Amino acid sequence: MNAVLIGDVARRSGVSARMLRHYESLGLVRPTGRTAAGYREYASEDIRRIFHIESLRSLGLSLREVGRALDDPGFTPSELVDDLIHQTRERIAAETELLTRLRRIGAAEPADWEDVLQTVALLQALGSESAGKRQRAALSSVEEVPVPVEALVEAALSETDPNVAGALRWALAQSGDGGLALLAEGLGSPAAAVRKRAVQAIAEIPNGAATALLQDALTNADIVVRRCAALALGARGVAVAVPTLIDMIVEGANDADAADALSALASDPALADQIATRLVDCLTHGTVESPARRRLTQALADIPGTTTSRALADLSHDDDRAVALTATYILKQRNAR
């Protein structure tokens, strides 16, 4: 191919004449010669080198790094490529964080720049290292400037301070069911702590959609999630929680809270006898050990109805002295009332 002038090179390569002159000033590419009138002439090798420069620039290399890659015989690309991968990941993470922040500001539907600044301040406070600042931001998200529910959920699922976590759950409860879909995703997190925070947050949202999620959580693979869901459902009067609550009493896991939840459910006469029957069935099961039988007997104390009274009368003669004494004491208390 005959030598071509800079304008033709610019058209063929897509690199402007100004940039070609800049490459020349840096020593990246040098024209093969000049015409009698002083115009730059480029040979085939020059044009090929220009394409190589552009290819390497497309990977994110600086012009200095491009020069090394093309001219240093000892240059090895592997280390530089690893650095580029690391830099690209950092840049993607930063851009993703910026995109998330912009989306959250947009979701807050700011009316003016003052609203934007207040929302940014609250989002920054939610990510503060100070627990006090995070707590104030959670409370302010309801009382002052609304914070997008997505940000509240993210903060609630990652918060380790119990006081801040409580404020975030309260803020989520005030926001309605907007965060339930994200909290439901939290129930499937690979991190046990996140699953627990998710079910605790759902438990404080007082609507039917949250109740439905809690019922689904009774079959969760995480026993902590199942137990937390059962306690919340018991407080809401949902009978499907009864088996899990009784299991908690048998296993001695939050057994006092589980007994309170059963008592609340038993305020419904239709459920009282069912609960008492289930408790008695467990008591008569041969594999239940003595400490668990005592806890089951204690749980009968706040279950009204004749089924409970008959069961306590029988248990007052139980071979296990601790169970018999517990049943006798409960019967006296019931008779006194």
N, C-alpha and C positions, 0 to 999 in steps of 0.2 A: 504494500500500500504506500502511495506517495505521501510525503509529509503534508500535513494540513495546518491551517491557521487556527488561532485560538477560538474564533467565532464558530468554526465548524466543529471543533472539539466540544465546545460548550453545548452545541445542539445535539451532538451524538451521545454525549455522556450525561447530559442533564445537569452538569455542574456549571455554574455561572462563570463567565470570564473573570469576574472580580474574585471569585473563590479560587480559580486556577492561579491567578496571580498571587493570591495569599499562600497557596500551597508552594509556589515557587519561592516566595520569600522565606518560607520555613525550611526549604531544602527537600521537601517531600517529592516533588517532581520538577524536572528541569526540561525545558524544550530542547529538542535535538539541535536546533539552530535558529537562525533568523533570516528573513528575506533581506534583499538589498535595501528595502525601505524600513527595515528594522522590526518587522512583524514576527512574532514568535511562530515557530514551526514545530509541530509535534509528529513524531514517528509512531508506528504501530505499538512499539514497546512502551512509549510514553502513555499512550491511550490505555493500554492494558494496565499499566501501573495506576492510572487514575481510577479505573474500575476497582482495582484491589483496595485502594484507599477508601473508596466509598463503601465497599463491602465490609471492611473492618470497622468503619465508623458506625455502620448500622448495628453492630454488636454492642455499641456503647463505648468503644475505645476513644480516648482522647487523641488529638493529632500527634502529640508527643509519643504516645504508646503505639500509634500506627507506624510512625517512623522507625521505632525500635523493631517492631514486628517485621517490617520489610527489609531493614538494612543490617540488623544485628544477626550474624550467623549463629551465635550461641543462644539466641532468644528461644525460649520454650513457651508455648502458648498455654500449657495446662494450668500453671499457677495464676496467670492473668485471667483465664476463663473462670477459674474458681472465684477469684476476687469479683469479677463481673457478676457472677451468679449471686454472691453475697450482697453486693451493692443493689442489684435489681430487686432482690427480696425485701431489702430494707426500704427501698423506694416504693414498692407495691404496698408494703405494710403501712407506710406513712400516708400514701394516697388513699388507701382503704379507710384508715382512721379519719382522714379529712372528709371523705365521702360520707361516712357514717355520721360525723358531726353535722355536716350540711343537711343531711336528710332529717336528722332530729330537729334541727332548727326549723326546717321547712314544715315538719309535722306539727310544730307548736303554733304555726300560722301567725307569725309576728305581724303586728299592724304597722310598726315603724322600727327604726334602728334602735330605739331605746329597748323595745321588746327583744330584739336580736341580742343586744349586749347583756340583758338580764338573763336570757336563756343560756348564753355562752358561759356566763359567770356561774350559773347553777350547775351546768354540766361539768365545769371544771371543779366545782366544789364537791360534786359526787365522786370525783376521782381523786380527791385530796388525800394526803397521808394522814391528815388529822381526823380522828373519829368524830370530834365535835363539829367540825365543818361539814362532814358528810351527813351527820344527823340533822343539822340545821337546814341543809339543802333538801333533805327528804321532806322535812316538815314544810319548808317554804314552797315546795313543788305543788302543794295543794292550796296553801293560804295566799300565795303571792303570784308567782309566774308559773304556769303549767309546764311541766317537763314531759317530753314525749314518753309514753308508757314503755316503749322499747328500752329507753335508758334506765328507767326505774327497775324493769325486770332484770336487766343486765347487772345493775348494782345489787339488787336483792339476791341474785343467785351467786354473787361472788363475795358478799359481805360476811366478815368473820366476827365483827364486834356485835354482841347481842343487843345492845341498846340501839345501835344504828340499824341493825337488821329489823328490829321491831318497828322503828320509824318508817323504814322502807316498805314493810308489809302493810302498815297502816295506810301509807300513801297509795299503794296499789289497790287496797280495798276501796279507797275513795274514788278511784278512777273507773270503777265499774268492771266490766268483763273484758276490757280492751287488751289486757295482758295475759289472758288465760291461754291463748294459743301458744304463746312463747313459754309460759310456765309449764304447759303440757309437754313441750319439747324438753324442758329441764328434767322432767320425770324420767326421761330416757337417757340422761347424761351418763357417760361412763364413770363420772366422779360421784361417789356416794354422798359427799357433802353437798354437792349441787342438787342431787335428787331430794335430799332432806329439806333443803331450803325451798325448793320448788313446792313440795307438798305442804310445807308450813305456810307459804304465801297463799296457796290456793285455799287452804283451810280458813283463812281470814276474809275471804271474799264471799259475802253473804247473798249468793244468788243461785238460781237453779242450775246454771251452766257449771258453776264451781262444784255444786253437789254431784252432778253427773261425772265430772272429772275425778272426784274423790271416790265415787263408787267404782270407776274403772281402776283406780289406784289400789283397790283391795286385792287385785290379782297381780300387782306389780311383783317382779322378781325380788325386789329389795324389801326385806321384812320390816325395816325401819319405816319405809314409805307406807306399807300396809297398815302398820300400827298407828301411825300418825293420822292416816285417812280414817281409820276406824274410830278413833277418839273424836275427830271432827264430825263424822257422820252420826255418832251417838248423840252428840250435843244438838244435832239438827233433827233428831227423832227418826233417823233412817234405820229400820230394823235389820237391813242386810249386814250391818256392822256387827251384829251380836256374836256370831261364831268367832270372829277375830278378837273381839273384846274378851270373850271367855278364855280363848287361848292365851291371851296376855296375862290373865289372872293365874292360869295354870303355870305358865312359864316365869311368873314373877317379874314381868317386864311392864313397868308403869302400871302395876296392878291396882293401885289405889285410884288412879285416874280412870282406868278401865271400869272399875266397880262403880265409880261416880257416873260414868257414861251409861252403864246398864241401869242404874237407878233412875236416871233421867228418862231413858226409854220406857222403863217400867211404869212411869206415870200414866201411860196408856194402858187401861185395863186389859185390852185385847192382847197386849204384848207381855204383861206381867207374868201370866201363867206360863207362856212359852219360854220366857227367860228362866223362870224358876225350874221348869222341867229340864232345860238344857244344863243348868248348874247341877241339878241332882244327878243327871245322867253321868256327868263328869265325876261327881263324887263317888259314884258306885262303880266306876271303871277301875278294874283291878290294877292297872298300870300307873295310876296317879299316886304319887308319893305323898307322905304325911304333910309336909309344909304346904304343898299345893292344895291338899284337901282342907287345910285350915283356912287358906285364902279364899277358897270357894265358899266355905261356910260363912266367912265374914261377909262375902259379897251378897249373901242371901239377906243380910240384915235390912237392907233398904228396898227389898223387892216385896211389894204388898201381895196379899191374896192368900187363899186357903192352901194352895199348892205349896207355897213357901212354909206356911205354919205347920202343915203335916210333915214336911221334910225336916224341919227343925226339931219337931217332936221326936222323930225317929233318930235323928243325929245326936240327940241328947243322951242316947244309950249306945253310941258308937264305941267300938272297941278301942279306937284311938282316943285316949283320954283328953288330949288337947282339943280335938274336934268336938267331943262330947261337952266339955266345959264351955267352949265357944258357943255351941248351939243352945245350951241351957241359959247362958247369959243373955243371948239375943232374944230368946223366948220371954224371959222375964221383962226385958225392956219393952218388947211388943205388947205384952199383957198390961204393963203399967200405962202404956199410951192408950 
